[in-house]
């Protein structure tokens, strides 16, 4: 608890009072670039010790996400932002008794009882043989992008409610996302879709993938419309079962459990790079301008999904 309190206080100190940002002519979304980079730098610092669940660093990471959600002004579903759970890594049989998802929301102005769920996992691999696996791109980047999206929509209220979830224990087999799907804090039938952010800060070719349109083709024109003038290239693919092993990302991150129950998803992420799951995945190795532009592009796409909620609901056949 003392680590939670310390990081909650710390996170408030890092939140800017004014959303002063530059605007790219290719998007109407404005975000605080300094805050975006500050979040990823803090979360991937040595102080967090690799953010593995049930460790000091994992608890501190939980506290940081709680503090940022509170500072942004997200609503709580209940009396707390956390959804505690216990789980076991099915590959290693390692037990995690104090994991927790962190959940907040913004109520929609027109469809308050339906939700677009924006997700990013905050855990990583911890330490090994004296090395810290800081996980800057994987996935401090997605968490920072999620914070930026939450701040933007607080100032630009959505029509459909937005549920923001920082998942724990993703690296242990998507355990936080699986627990949420098995124990949802809102009815699963009220969830319109999932937008998952995982590894969005490191690409030297200025491109990111929007994965999921093979399974949910009605989402592709919405993504294309939202990103037509984006400052980065948004590509499709990595979602067909006909691909070679490892190239189909349908179940590779926290969007997988949503897909398993028929909830449409778009997963934003870059292709693997040399720093993936190594101690060199550090803040100094991200590509900051790409990260900034990718985050704005993702927010623009969420805004498009929000404006087309009824289209998505009808096309999905779930409503």
N, C-alpha and C positions, 0 to 999 in steps of 0.2 A: 504493500500500500504506500509506503514512503516513496518508492520509485514512481508510482502513479502520480502522487501529488506533486513531486518535483517536476515531472515532465509536463503535467497540466499547466503549472505555473510558467515553465519555460516556454511552452508553446504559445501562451498568451503574449509573452514578451516579444515573440517573433512575428506576431500578426500585425500587419500594418493597419493604421487607422484609416487611411485613404486608399482607394483603389486607383492609384495613379499608374497608368500603363501606356505603352505605345500601341498604336493600332496599325495592323497590316492592311493594306488596301484591298487584299483579296478576301477579307472576312470582316464581318461586323462585330465579331466577338473581341472584346478587350479584356485582358487579364493582367494581373500584377506579375511581371516577369521575375522581378527580384524575389518575391515571395515563393513563386514556383521553384526557383533554383535553391532558395533557402531550405524549403521543405525536403527536397531530395538530398541536399547536402547534410542536413541534420540526421535524417533517418538512416543514411548510409555511413555515418561516422562511426569510429571505433567504439564510442561510448555505448552504442546499442549492441555491440558484441555479436553481430550477425542475426539478431532478432529471431532466434529459434524459440519455439514455444516452450513454456515451462522453464525458462532461464531468466536471469536478471534482465538481459537485453530484450527478451520477449515481453516481459512485463512492462519495461520502460516504453517499448513500442506501442503496446496497448494504451498506455497513459498518454502518449503523444497524440495518437489518433483521437482519443476521447477529448483531449484539450483542444485540438483543432476543430473538431465538430462543434464543441461548445462555443468556441470563439467565433466561428462562422455564423452560428445561430441556428443550427439544425435542430429540429424538434426531436424529442425522444419518443419512441413507441410506447414505452412504459415508464417506470421511475428511474431507469438507467439506460445508458447507451450500449451496455454490454449484453451479449448473449453467451454466457459461459457454457463450456461443454468439455467433456472428457472424450478422448479418442485413443486409438491405437494405430500406429503405422502398420498396415497389413503386410508390407514387405519385410520389415525388420522386427516387428512385434514390440517396438518401443512404445511405452505408454506416455500419454500427455494428460495430466489431470487438471490443469489450470489454464487451458486454452480459452479464448474468448473472441467471438466476432464483435465488431463495433458497428452500431447501426444508428442512423439518423435519417430524417426525412424532411422534405419541403412539401407542404400540402398544395395540391393543384387548385387552380382557380375555377376550373370547369369540371374536371373529373377527379375529385378528391379521393374517390374510392377505388381508383385504378392506379397502377404503379409501373413506371419504368424504373428498373433496378440497375443502378450504376455501381460496379464492383471493382475492387482491386485488393490483392492480398498484401498484407504488411509484414508477414513473416519471411524468414529466409533460412539459411543453413547453419547459422551459428559459427562455431569455431572448430578447427581440426588441426592437430599437431602444431599448435601455436599460431596458426593462420586464422585471421578473421575473414569470413565471407560476408562482406559488407552489403552486397546485393543492391547496388545503386540502380542499375537498369532493372534488375529482377528482385524486388519490384517496388523499391522506393519511388521509382518514376511513376508507376501507375497510381500510387497513393497520392503523390503530389498533384498529378493530373486530376484525380478525383476531388481533392480539396479545391483546386481551381474551378472545377465545374460547379461544385457546391456553392462557392462564393459568387460565381456569375449568376446562377439561378436564384440565389437569395435576392440579388438586386434586379433580376428579370424573372419574375415568378412564372413558373410553367403552368400550362393548362392542366396537365396530368401530374399527379403526385410523383415526386422523384424520391426513391429510397436509395440511400447511399450506404454501402456496406464495405467495411474493411475486414476482409476475411483473414482468419488465422489458420495455420497448419495446412496451407496449400501445398507446401513442399513435402508434406507427409502423406500425400495422396488425396488432395482436394478435400481434406476432412472438414474444414470450416464450411465450405459451400455445401457439402453433402449433409452436414448437420442442419444447416439452414433449410434445405429442401425438405428434410424429414421433420423439421420443427419450425415451420415458417411463422414469422411474427405478423404477417398479413396473409390472408387466404391466397393459396397459389393461383386460384382461378381469377384473382384480381390483378395478377402480374401480366402486363402487356408484353414485355420483353426484357432482356438483360443486355446491358452494354458493359463488357468486361475490358479492363485496362491492365495489361501485363507486358512489361518491357516496351516502353514507348519513347526512350530517351537516347538511344544510341544507334545511329545509322548514318554512314558517310555518303550514301547515295540518295538521301533525302526522300526515302520512301517507307511507307508503313502498309501493313495488310489489314484489310477489313474482312475478317473471316466469318463465314456463316451463311453466305448467300446461296451456296449449293443446296443447303437444306431449306432455306427460307428465301426463295428467289424474289418474293415480293418486297424484300428489304433493299435489293440492289439498286433500283431506280431512286430510292430515297437517299441512299448513300451517295450515289452519283450526283444527284441534284445538290446535295449539301456540300460536296467537295469539288464541284466543277471548277471553281476558281481558287482552290486551296493552294497555299504556299508550299505544300509538299505533294508528292505523288501518292495517291491512295490506290492500292492494288487489291485484286480479289484472288482467291484461291486458298490452298492449304486446308480444304475442307471436304474433299472427295474421298470416299472409301477406296477408290481405284488407284490412289497415289501409293508410292512405295512406303514401306514402314518408316515412321517418323515424320513423314511429310504431311500427313493428315492431322491437323490440330484440333479436330472437333472435340476431343475429350482431353486436351492438353493443359487446360487451366480451368478456372472456376466457372466458366460458362458451361462446362461439360454437364454438371448435375442439373442445370436448368434445362439443357437440351434433352436430357434423359427423361424428363417429364413433359416434354413437348412445348416448352416455353422458348419462343424464338430468341436468338441472340446474334449480336455482332461482337466479335472479339478483335480489339485493336492491339497489334503487336508487331515488332520487327522480327526478321529472321535471326536465327542464332548467330552469335559473333564469337570471336576468340575469348572474350571475357566471361561468357556464359558459365555460371556455376564454378567460377574460379575466384581466388582471392583478389584478382585484378579488376573485378567488377566494382569499381570505385567511382566516386564523384568526378575525379579528374579525368576519367576516360569517357564520360558521356559527351554527346554533341549538343551543347546548350541551345543553339538556335533551332536545330531540328526539334528538340524537345518542346521548346516554346511554341513553335508552329504546329507541331503534332497535337499538342494539348488544345490549342485554339480550334484546330480542325475537328477534333473529337467533340468539343463542346458545340460547335456548329452542327455537327451531325445529330447530337442528342436533341438540339433544338428542332431540327427537321423531324425527328421521330415524334417529338412532343406535338408538333403541329399536325402530324398525320396519324395520330393515335387511332382514330376511327378506321382509317384505311388498314392499319396493321391488325386491329382487332378483327375486322371482317375477313381479311385475307388469311389470318392464322386459323380460322375456324374454331377458335376456343371460346368465343363469346356469343 
